[in-house]
Amino acid sequence: MNWYYDQGGQRQGPVEEAELDRLIASGTVRPETLVWCEGMANWAPLKEARPASGAAAPGAASSVPEGWIRCTATGRYFPPSQIVYLDGKPYSAEAKPGIVQGVMQSGVLPIGSDVERTGPAWEQREQLGVLPAIWQTIKTVLMDPNRTFATMKRDGGLGSPLLFNVIVASVGTIAMVLYQVIFQVGGMSMMPPEAREQAFPMFAGAGIGMFIAVVVAVPFFTIISTFITAGIMHLSLMICSGAKQGFETTLRTYCYATGAGMALYVIPLCGGTIGGLWGLVCLCMGLAKTHEIGTGRAVCAVLLPTVVCCVLFIVIFAAIMGTVMSAQGLKH
């Protein structure tokens, strides 16, 4: 049986019975949390929908003594005397050594249990609807990337983020092509009538062909380039000692960051530049949050491939110029 639950006013799920039990044990789902499953007429508090779970769930908020505090790292509850606060967040004393060591290595505090990672909205598109989920994901990634990637699911398959990236990238790229066609048509209107009549049939045929080619090729190109670029990015993270999670986490982060950035391509003239630059900024923030590393290390990982390419280009260019100059010297 699959369950849905309310979290911060948003519907989450579906989750199976075992996953719901884990959420209850961690305190994410509480006795008063609204839940729903197939067969229920309306949403109801957990304590009414599943009385046994709501009344005595091990580790849930209602089954611990009053005043105990939930550890950010483990999700378990402890008395206040065993709680320390780091950057305003409560951690248990037994978790403190591991937290401190992680901070010394990465420069940032861990986000907490992956139970709290349920986003972005695209991951709940079955409940929200495809278009609202796309819009909410684009909006949250572009306007609040730190929070979005701090709650992004780090696993769960590659299909969902790839689909988001393909849809948004296709729309953005097609919009850019349409703008180019419109601008070229506007330029043709300034040509002499005779030249315009001769050029228009050729331009119309080329424009239609290019549009069809873009519509067909963009999804395939997006998928291929995503795997290649995410692979290079993960290798770069490994070189910078920032790959704290697997390749799947890097690819998911890349899909949501660059996909949301490409949504800005629908803005005429400057959309491509703005979307590309802001997509890189969101990618840096995203990698820092999903891999739980310092922002500086994430920036280094993102820029490292560009720096390497520039150095290689300079070396190759210098070698070619040296060869040409040597050949000219021998002739003289």
NORNOR-V741552 format. One record per pair of residues at least 6 apart in sequence whose ideal C-beta (glycine too) atoms are under 8 Angstrom apart, sorted by the first residue. I is the first residue (numbers start at 1). J is the second residue. Records with the same first field share a line. If there is no record, write none. Layout:
I = J + J
//
This chain:
1 = 16 + 17 + 37 + 38
2 = 13 + 14 + 15 + 16 + 37 + 38
3 = 13 + 14 + 15 + 16 + 17 + 20 + 35 + 36 + 37
4 = 11 + 12 + 13 + 14 + 15 + 35 + 36 + 37 + 127
5 = 11 + 12 + 13 + 15 + 20 + 23 + 29 + 33 + 34 + 35 + 36 + 46
6 = 12 + 33 + 34 + 35 + 43
7 = 28 + 33 + 118
10 = 121 + 124
11 = 124 + 127 + 128
12 = 118 + 124
13 = 124 + 127
14 = 126
15 = 23
20 = 29 + 35 + 53
21 = 53 + 57
22 = 115
23 = 29 + 115
24 = 30 + 46 + 53 + 57 + 59 + 60
25 = 57 + 58 + 59 + 60
26 = 59 + 75 + 76 + 113 + 115
27 = 59 + 60 + 61 + 70 + 75 + 77
28 = 75 + 115 + 116
29 = 35 + 46 + 60
30 = 46 + 60 + 61 + 62
31 = 45 + 46 + 47 + 54 + 55 + 57 + 60 + 61 + 62
32 = 45 + 46 + 47
33 = 45 + 46
34 = 43 + 44 + 45 + 46
35 = 43 + 44 + 45 + 46 + 49 + 50
36 = 42 + 43 + 44 + 49
37 = 49
40 = 49
45 = 54
46 = 53 + 54
47 = 54 + 55
48 = 54
54 = 62
55 = 62
56 = 63
57 = 63
59 = 75 + 76 + 77
61 = 70 + 77
64 = 77
65 = 79
67 = 79 + 80
68 = 77 + 78 + 79 + 80
69 = 77 + 78 + 79 + 80 + 83 + 90
70 = 76 + 77 + 90
71 = 77 + 78 + 83 + 90 + 91 + 92 + 95
72 = 89 + 90 + 91 + 110 + 112
73 = 91 + 92 + 95 + 98 + 99 + 110 + 112 + 113
74 = 92 + 95 + 113
75 = 112 + 113 + 115
76 = 92
78 = 92 + 93
82 = 92 + 93 + 94
83 = 90 + 91 + 92 + 93
84 = 90 + 91 + 92 + 93 + 96
85 = 91
86 = 96 + 99 + 103 + 109
87 = 109
89 = 109
91 = 99
99 = 109 + 110
102 = 109 + 110 + 292
103 = 109
106 = 242 + 244 + 292 + 293 + 294 + 297
107 = 293 + 294 + 296 + 297
108 = 288 + 292 + 293 + 294
110 = 292
111 = 117 + 150 + 289 + 292
114 = 153 + 154 + 155
116 = 151
117 = 151 + 152 + 153 + 154
118 = 124 + 151 + 153
119 = 140 + 148 + 151 + 152 + 153
120 = 136 + 137 + 140 + 141 + 148 + 151 + 152 + 256
121 = 128 + 132 + 133 + 136 + 137 + 140
122 = 133 + 134 + 136 + 137 + 160 + 161 + 164 + 256
123 = 153 + 156 + 160
124 = 133
125 = 133 + 134
128 = 136
134 = 164 + 167 + 168
137 = 148 + 164 + 256 + 260
138 = 168 + 259 + 260 + 263
140 = 147 + 148
141 = 148 + 149 + 256 + 257 + 260 + 282 + 286
142 = 260 + 261 + 263 + 264 + 278 + 282
145 = 257 + 281 + 282 + 285 + 286 + 289
146 = 285 + 289
148 = 256 + 286
149 = 253 + 256 + 257 + 285 + 286 + 288 + 289 + 290
150 = 289
152 = 252 + 253 + 256 + 286 + 289 + 290
153 = 252
154 = 245 + 248 + 249 + 252 + 290
155 = 246 + 248 + 249
158 = 248 + 251 + 252
161 = 251 + 252 + 255 + 256 + 259
162 = 223 + 226 + 251 + 255
164 = 255 + 256 + 259
165 = 222 + 226 + 254 + 255 + 256 + 258 + 259
166 = 218 + 219 + 222 + 223
167 = 259
168 = 259 + 260 + 262 + 263
169 = 218 + 222 + 258 + 259 + 262
170 = 215 + 218 + 219 + 222
171 = 263 + 266
172 = 262 + 263 + 264 + 265 + 266 + 271 + 275
173 = 214 + 218 + 262 + 265
174 = 211 + 214 + 215 + 218
175 = 265 + 266 + 271
176 = 265 + 271 + 272
177 = 210 + 211 + 214
178 = 211
179 = 268 + 269
181 = 207 + 210 + 211
184 = 203 + 207
185 = 203
188 = 196 + 199 + 200 + 203
189 = 196
191 = 199
226 = 251 + 254 + 255 + 258
227 = 251
229 = 254
230 = 247 + 250 + 251 + 254 + 255
231 = 247
232 = 305
233 = 250 + 254 + 283 + 287 + 301 + 302 + 305
234 = 243 + 247 + 250 + 251
236 = 301 + 302 + 304 + 305
237 = 243 + 250 + 287 + 291 + 298 + 301
239 = 301 + 304
240 = 297 + 300 + 301 + 304
241 = 297
242 = 287 + 291 + 293 + 297 + 298 + 300 + 301
243 = 250 + 291
244 = 291 + 292 + 293
245 = 290 + 291 + 292
249 = 290 + 291
250 = 287 + 290 + 291
252 = 290
253 = 283 + 286 + 287 + 290
254 = 283 + 286
256 = 286
257 = 279 + 282 + 283 + 285 + 286
258 = 279 + 282 + 283
260 = 279 + 282
261 = 275 + 276 + 278 + 279 + 280 + 282
262 = 275 + 279
263 = 275
264 = 271 + 272 + 274 + 275 + 278 + 279
265 = 271 + 272 + 275
267 = 274 + 275
280 = 302
283 = 302
284 = 295 + 298 + 299 + 302
285 = 295 + 298
287 = 293 + 298 + 301 + 302
288 = 294 + 295 + 297 + 298
291 = 298
//
